[in-house]
């Protein structure tokens, strides 16, 4: 299946910045108490079942949702992120279960 040129361009652009993005943002939730609180409220209120993190990047929010007890999975147009010292999440296509 052939993808649209705009998606190819988007993937190429993401590939160029992925290592830096992962390094800068993988640990950002530790510095954002409001966002962590909102994610905790979401985890408490969402009905049982899988939760998708669309546009997950390196998967830091996906991993946080899993840590809150949700079955979370991430989807991104660049499914494999470059290794980063910022965290162990590299493949957003992975599923973290309860």
N, C-alpha and C positions, 0 to 999 in steps of 0.2 A: 504494500500500500504506500503510495506516495503522499508525503505531507505537504501542506501549502508552504510556499516560500517564506511567508511571514513567520511560520513556526520554526523553520530551519534557521532563519535569522535570529529569532529569539533564543533558540538553543545555543547558537554560536556566541551570542552576547553573554548569556548566563555562564557558559564555559569559561569566558575570559575573566569573569569576576568571582566565580564560585569559591576558590580558595580564600580570597580576602573576605568575602561575605561570611563564610563559615567561621573564619577566625574572629571577625568582629562581632558577630551576633549569636553564636552558639550558646554563650553563657549569659546573654543579656537579661534573661528572666530573673536572675539573682539580684539584679539592680532595680527591678520594677515591681514593687509590692502591690500596686493597684492591679496590674495585669495578672499577677499570680492570684490575687483575690477574685478577679473576674473569672479566671479559668477554674478556680475552685468552686465558685458558685455554679458555673456551667456544668461541671462534673457532678455536682450534687443534684441538679435539676433535670439533666438530660435523661430521656427514657433509656432503658437497658438496650444494648446493642452496640454495634461498631460505630465509631466516630471517625469521620474523615477530616484530615487537615489538608485542605486543598491549597496548593502553592507552598508546600511545607519547607522548601529550602533544605537546609541540613538536618531538619527534623527535631529541633529543640523544643518546639511546642508539642509536637507529637509525643516525644519522650516524656514531657511534663504531664500531658494528659494521661499517659499510661501510669506514671507515678501516682496520679490521683485515683487510680483504680479503674480507668476506662479501657475498653478495648479500642485502641486508636491505631490508625494507619495513615500514612502520608502519601500524597500524590503530588508530583511535580513534573514539569516538562523536562527537567534534567534529573533523572532518577538516581544517578550516581554522583555524589559530591566528592570532591577531592579530600583526602585525609587532612585533618586539621588538628592542631593541638588543643583546640577549644572544646572538643568533646568527641565521644565515640560514635555518634550517630552519623552514618555515611550514606545509607541507602534508604530513601524515603518509601520505597515500595515495600519495606518490611512491615510486618504487623506485630504489635506488642499486645499480648492478650492478658486477661485477668488470670 
